[in-house]
Amino acid sequence: MKELLKTYTHRFQVKAPYFSSHPRRELGLIIAIPSFKEPDILPTLRSLASCDRPKGSVELIITINASDGSEPALLEANENTFQQINSWRITEKPDFMEVLVIREEHLPKKHAGAGWARKIGMDEAFRRWAMLEKDGPILCLDADCTVSKNYLTAAEAVFNDPDIDLGHFEFEHLHENEQDESLKKGIVQYELHLRCYVQGLQWAGYPFAVHTVGSCMAVRASAYARAGGMNRRKAGEDFYFMHKLLPVSNFRYLGAIVYPSCRVSDRVPFGTGRAQLEWKANEGERLSYDPRVYKLLKILFDKVPEWYENEVDVKGFPEVMQLFLDIIKLPGEVEKMKAQSRSRVVFMRRFWQWMDGFMVLKFTHFLRDQAFPNLPVFLAARDLLDQILASDPCFSVDSRLVKLVSCQE
């Protein structure tokens, strides 16, 4: 691990160590939590403290961050966060936890944001694991989330399997507890859109159709380093990070739940908080992808195994698909993969590394823009469920999606 740390810090932009103290020998989990202009971090800390106790100890690395030249009010909010953490550490922190606080409040404006703050904490977590010569997990959480009681023990159990490199907790927005009716409606529709997209891709046969919520990610330290660590994107860092790792990692959903906040936020250019902010400014039903998009994707994905032994016949696809497949030069790319593959297994792996989450999203948007405009999200969700069950009554449907649809009925 120390050699991997040396290579990682040499190749990528990594800040100097923040802490010289040695982790506990029994350390089992490290949780990286970025915090920016957070009004109340105590519910998150108390939720973690009330979790079932894991076998190993736990470290929280909280990165209080801001860009250079931030307004005094913002820095005051960060100082309040720091004081809350100190008070909790003295009076409430359980003995199996340690809290390490990083203050980075002069980050260059060009890159300051969610991605860099998450990276700082995760880089330090990797360094802590290297100090112990252990290849432990790094969990990501946000400073406005709470978690189910089995959050720590579930993560510990999954990452006890050395073959697991990447994980993602289940997530639920607690709309039932939201007092603001507008925010309640907004968050139900936002989560429904997220679930429709992943469910649609799962049904279409995309092998890496998983959720990519930043506060739910978990990664083994070595996998984190070999992938080049977290990116510095101001938002969307979670999607890019997960889809970079998914094609080369053994993934598993973790059997515990993260409860993200339903609140509005102007701290990132997109994501849950921004979506809620825009919803409040202009209420109306959110839109989601027309399920016919997933039907066309399924036509493509079902054909992939045949291409190892057969040529790609683009003309056999619907016209709107042909346009996109010509743009990405699918036949030529497939021929290159076949020439570089000694077996069908290798070919399939190469193909899905090429047809990654970014390309699938671009394909989805192309089909939306050229043929199938978005639909109101509840209509899209009901049509998707009907489409799935009509084609495969035994398909494992996301029960949370069904529950959210029922909120409208």
C-alpha positions in Angstrom: 0.0 0.0 0.0 2.8 2.4 0.7 4.3 1.8 -2.7 0.9 2.4 -4.2 0.6 5.6 -2.2 4.0 6.8 -3.5 3.0 6.1 -7.1 -0.4 7.8 -6.6 0.9 11.0 -5.0 3.6 11.2 -7.7 1.2 10.9 -10.6 -1.8 12.9 -9.4 -2.4 16.2 -7.8 -2.4 15.3 -4.1 -2.0 17.7 -1.2 0.5 17.1 1.5 -0.5 15.0 4.6 -2.9 16.8 6.9 -2.4 14.5 9.9 0.7 12.8 11.5 -1.2 10.8 14.0 -1.3 7.1 13.4 -4.7 5.4 12.9 -5.9 2.8 15.3 -4.6 -0.6 14.4 -8.2 -2.0 14.5 -9.5 0.7 12.0 -12.2 -0.8 9.8 -13.9 2.1 8.0 -13.0 5.6 6.9 -15.8 8.0 6.0 -15.0 11.1 3.9 -17.4 14.0 4.4 -17.1 17.3 2.5 -18.8 20.3 4.2 -19.4 23.6 2.7 -21.7 26.3 4.1 -23.4 23.6 6.2 -25.9 25.1 8.7 -26.2 22.0 10.9 -23.9 19.0 10.7 -25.0 17.5 14.0 -27.8 15.3 12.6 -25.3 13.6 10.4 -22.8 13.0 13.2 -25.5 11.8 15.6 -26.9 9.4 13.0 -23.5 7.9 12.5 -22.9 7.7 16.3 -26.2 5.8 16.7 -25.3 3.1 14.2 -24.9 -0.5 15.3 -21.3 -0.8 16.4 -18.9 -2.4 13.9 -16.1 -4.8 14.8 -13.4 -2.3 13.8 -13.0 1.4 14.6 -14.2 4.2 12.4 -12.6 7.5 11.3 -14.5 10.5 10.0 -12.5 12.8 7.8 -14.5 16.0 7.5 -13.3 18.5 4.9 -14.6 22.0 5.6 -14.0 23.8 2.4 -14.5 27.1 0.5 -12.9 28.9 -2.4 -10.4 31.8 -2.1 -12.1 35.1 -1.5 -15.3 33.7 0.0 -17.7 36.0 1.7 -17.4 36.5 5.5 -20.9 35.0 6.0 -19.9 31.8 4.3 -16.7 31.5 6.3 -18.7 32.2 9.5 -21.0 29.3 8.6 -17.9 27.1 8.1 -16.6 28.2 11.5 -20.0 27.3 13.1 -19.7 23.8 11.5 -16.2 23.4 13.0 -17.5 24.4 16.5 -20.4 21.9 16.2 -18.0 19.2 15.4 -15.7 20.1 18.3 -18.7 20.2 20.7 -20.0 16.8 19.4 -16.5 15.3 19.6 -16.2 16.3 23.3 -19.7 15.4 24.5 -21.2 12.8 22.2 -18.6 11.0 20.1 -18.7 7.2 20.7 -15.4 5.6 21.7 -15.1 3.6 18.5 -15.0 6.7 16.4 -12.3 9.3 15.7 -12.9 12.7 14.0 -10.3 14.4 11.8 -11.1 17.9 10.5 -9.5 19.4 7.4 -9.9 23.2 6.8 -9.4 24.1 3.2 -11.0 27.5 2.7 -8.8 29.1 0.2 -9.1 26.7 -2.8 -8.6 28.3 -6.2 -12.1 29.3 -7.5 -11.5 27.6 -10.8 -11.7 24.1 -9.3 -13.2 24.7 -5.8 -16.4 22.6 -5.4 -17.9 19.3 -4.5 -15.4 17.1 -6.4 -12.2 18.7 -5.0 -13.5 18.7 -1.5 -14.5 15.0 -1.8 -11.1 14.3 -3.3 -9.2 16.0 -0.5 -10.9 13.8 2.1 -10.6 10.6 0.1 -7.0 11.2 -0.7 -6.3 11.6 3.0 -8.3 8.4 3.7 -6.2 6.5 1.3 -3.1 7.9 3.0 -4.4 6.7 6.4 -5.0 3.2 5.0 -1.5 3.2 3.6 -0.1 4.0 7.0 -1.6 0.8 8.3 -0.6 -1.2 5.2 -4.3 -2.1 4.9 -6.5 -2.0 1.9 -9.7 -0.8 3.6 -12.8 0.9 2.3 -13.4 4.7 1.9 -17.1 5.6 2.3 -18.5 8.9 0.9 -21.2 10.8 2.8 -22.5 14.3 2.7 -22.8 16.6 5.7 -26.6 16.9 5.3 -27.4 13.1 5.3 -28.5 10.6 7.8 -28.1 6.9 7.6 -29.8 3.6 8.7 -28.6 1.9 11.9 -26.8 -0.9 9.9 -24.8 1.6 7.8 -21.5 0.8 9.4 -21.9 -2.9 9.8 -23.3 -3.4 6.3 -20.2 -1.7 4.8 -17.9 -3.6 7.0 -19.5 -6.9 6.1 -19.3 -6.3 2.3 -15.8 -5.1 2.2 -14.6 -8.0 4.3 -14.8 -9.8 0.9 -11.5 -8.9 -0.7 -12.9 -9.3 -4.2 -15.3 -6.3 -3.8 -13.7 -3.0 -5.0 -16.7 -0.7 -5.3 -20.0 -0.3 -3.6 -23.1 2.0 -3.3 -25.5 2.3 -0.5 -29.3 2.3 -1.1 -30.8 5.8 -0.8 -34.2 7.2 0.0 -35.3 10.8 0.4 -37.5 11.0 3.4 -40.3 12.9 1.7 -42.8 11.8 4.3 -41.0 13.8 6.9 -40.7 17.0 4.8 -43.0 19.7 6.1 -42.8 21.9 3.0 -45.4 20.5 0.6 -43.6 22.0 -2.4 -40.3 20.4 -1.4 -42.0 17.1 -0.8 -43.5 17.0 -4.3 -40.2 18.1 -5.8 -38.1 15.5 -4.1 -40.5 12.6 -4.9 -40.3 13.5 -8.6 -36.5 14.0 -8.6 -35.9 10.7 -7.0 -38.4 9.1 -9.3 -36.5 10.4 -12.3 -33.2 9.0 -11.0 -34.8 5.6 -10.4 -36.5 5.5 -13.8 -33.2 6.0 -15.6 -31.4 3.3 -13.8 -34.4 0.9 -14.0 -34.8 1.5 -17.7 -31.1 0.8 -18.4 -31.2 -2.4 -16.2 -34.2 -3.6 -18.2 -32.4 -2.7 -21.5 -29.5 -4.9 -20.5 -26.8 -2.3 -19.7 -24.4 -4.1 -17.3 -23.4 -1.0 -15.4 -26.8 0.4 -14.7 -26.3 1.4 -11.1 -27.0 4.5 -9.1 -24.3 7.1 -8.7 -25.2 9.3 -5.7 -22.2 10.9 -4.2 -23.2 10.5 -0.6 -23.7 6.7 -1.2 -20.4 5.7 -2.8 -17.9 3.4 -1.3 -14.5 2.2 -2.8 -11.6 0.1 -1.7 -8.4 2.2 -1.2 -6.4 0.4 -3.8 -9.1 0.6 -6.4 -9.4 4.3 -5.6 -5.7 4.9 -6.2 -5.4 2.8 -9.3 -8.3 4.7 -10.9 -6.6 8.0 -10.3 -8.7 9.1 -7.4 -11.6 11.4 -7.3 -11.9 14.1 -9.9 -12.2 17.8 -9.2 -15.5 18.5 -10.9 -17.7 21.1 -9.3 -20.7 18.8 -9.6 -21.4 15.4 -11.2 -18.1 14.1 -9.8 -20.0 11.1 -8.5 -21.3 10.0 -11.9 -17.9 10.3 -13.5 -16.1 8.6 -10.7 -18.5 5.6 -10.5 -18.6 5.1 -14.3 -14.8 5.2 -14.5 -14.6 2.4 -12.0 -17.6 0.2 -12.8 -16.1 -1.4 -15.9 -13.0 -2.5 -14.1 -14.3 -3.2 -10.6 -16.3 -5.8 -8.7 -19.4 -3.9 -7.6 -22.0 -4.6 -5.0 -24.9 -2.7 -3.5 -24.5 -2.3 0.2 -27.5 -3.4 2.3 -28.0 -0.2 4.2 -29.6 3.2 3.4 -28.5 6.8 3.2 -31.1 9.4 3.6 -30.1 12.6 1.6 -31.6 15.9 2.4 -34.7 17.2 0.6 -33.6 20.9 1.0 -32.8 23.4 -1.6 -29.2 24.4 -2.2 -27.3 26.8 -4.5 -23.9 25.3 -3.6 -23.5 23.2 -6.8 -24.6 23.8 -10.4 -26.7 20.6 -10.5 -27.7 17.8 -8.3 -30.4 17.3 -5.7 -30.2 20.7 -4.0 -30.0 22.6 -7.2 -33.0 20.6 -8.6 -35.0 21.5 -5.5 -34.0 25.1 -5.9 -35.2 25.3 -9.5 -38.4 23.4 -8.5 -39.2 26.0 -5.9 -38.7 28.7 -8.5 -40.9 27.2 -11.1 -43.1 24.4 -9.9 -44.6 22.0 -12.3 -44.2 18.3 -13.0 -40.6 17.2 -13.7 -39.8 15.4 -16.9 -38.1 12.1 -17.5 -37.0 10.1 -20.5 -39.7 8.4 -22.6 -39.5 4.7 -22.0 -39.3 4.1 -25.7 -35.7 5.3 -25.4 -34.9 2.2 -23.3 -36.7 0.0 -25.8 -34.3 1.1 -28.5 -31.3 0.8 -26.3 -32.4 -2.8 -25.5 -32.4 -3.6 -29.3 -28.8 -2.5 -29.5 -27.6 -4.1 -26.3 -29.2 -7.5 -27.2 -27.2 -7.6 -30.4 -23.8 -7.1 -28.8 -22.9 -10.8 -28.1 -23.5 -11.6 -31.8 -20.8 -9.2 -33.0 -17.9 -11.3 -31.9 -18.6 -13.7 -34.8 -20.6 -11.5 -37.1 -20.3 -8.0 -38.7 -22.3 -5.1 -37.4 -25.3 -4.3 -39.6 -26.2 -0.7 -38.7 -28.9 -0.7 -41.4 -30.7 -3.3 -39.3 -31.5 -0.7 -36.6 -34.2 1.9 -36.6 -33.2 5.0 -38.5 -32.8 7.3 -35.5 -30.4 4.8 -34.0 -28.4 4.5 -37.2 -27.7 8.3 -37.0 -26.0 8.0 -33.6 -24.2 4.7 -34.4 -22.8 6.4 -37.5 -21.6 9.3 -35.4 -19.8 7.1 -32.9 -18.5 4.9 -35.8 -19.8 1.7 -34.2 -18.9 -0.8 -36.9 -15.3 0.3 -37.1 -14.9 0.3 -33.3 -16.3 -3.2 -33.0 -13.9 -4.5 -35.7 -11.0 -3.0 -33.7 -12.2 -4.7 -30.5 -12.6 -8.0 -32.3 -9.0 -7.8 -33.6 -7.7 -7.2 -30.1 -9.8 -9.9 -28.4 -8.8 -13.5 -28.1 -12.2 -14.6 -26.8 -15.8 -13.5 -26.6 -15.3 -12.7 -22.9 -12.5 -10.3 -23.7 -14.5 -8.8 -26.6 -17.5 -8.2 -24.3 -15.3 -6.6 -21.7 -13.7 -4.2 -24.3 -17.1 -3.3 -25.7 -18.6 -2.4 -22.4 -15.6 -0.4 -21.4 -16.1 1.6 -24.7 -19.9 1.8 -24.4 -19.5 3.4 -20.9 -21.9 5.4 -18.8 -21.1 8.6 -20.6 -21.8 7.2 -24.0 -25.0 5.6 -22.9 -26.1 9.0 -21.5 -25.2 10.7 -24.7 -27.2 8.1 -26.7 -30.2 8.6 -24.4 -30.1 12.3 -24.9 -29.7 11.9 -28.7 -32.8 9.7 -28.8 -34.6 12.2 -26.7 -33.7 15.1 -28.9 -34.3 13.4 -32.2 -37.3 11.2 -31.6 -38.8 10.9 -28.1 -39.2 14.1 -26.1 -39.3 13.8 -22.3 -42.5 13.0 -20.6 -43.9 14.1 -17.2 -42.1 11.9 -14.8 -45.1 10.1 -13.3 -46.4 9.2 -16.8 -42.9 8.1 -17.8 -42.6 5.9 -14.7 -46.0 4.3 -15.2 -45.3 3.6 -18.9 -41.9 2.2 -18.0 -43.3 -0.2 -15.5 -46.0 -1.3 -18.0 -43.3 -1.8 -20.7 -41.1 -3.9 -18.4 -43.9 -6.1 -17.0 -45.4 -6.6 -20.5 -42.1 -7.9 -21.8 -40.9 -9.8 -18.7 -43.4 -10.3 -15.8 -40.6 -11.9 -13.7 -38.3 -8.9 -14.1 -37.1 -7.6 -10.6 -38.7 -4.2 -10.5 -37.3 -1.5 -8.1 -39.8 -1.5 -5.2 -38.9 2.0 -4.2 -39.8 3.2 -7.8 -43.2 1.5 -7.4 -43.7 3.2 -4.1 -42.9 6.6 -5.4 -45.3 6.1 -8.3 -48.0 5.4 -5.8 -47.5 8.8 -4.3 -49.4 10.3 -7.2 -52.2 7.8 -7.2 
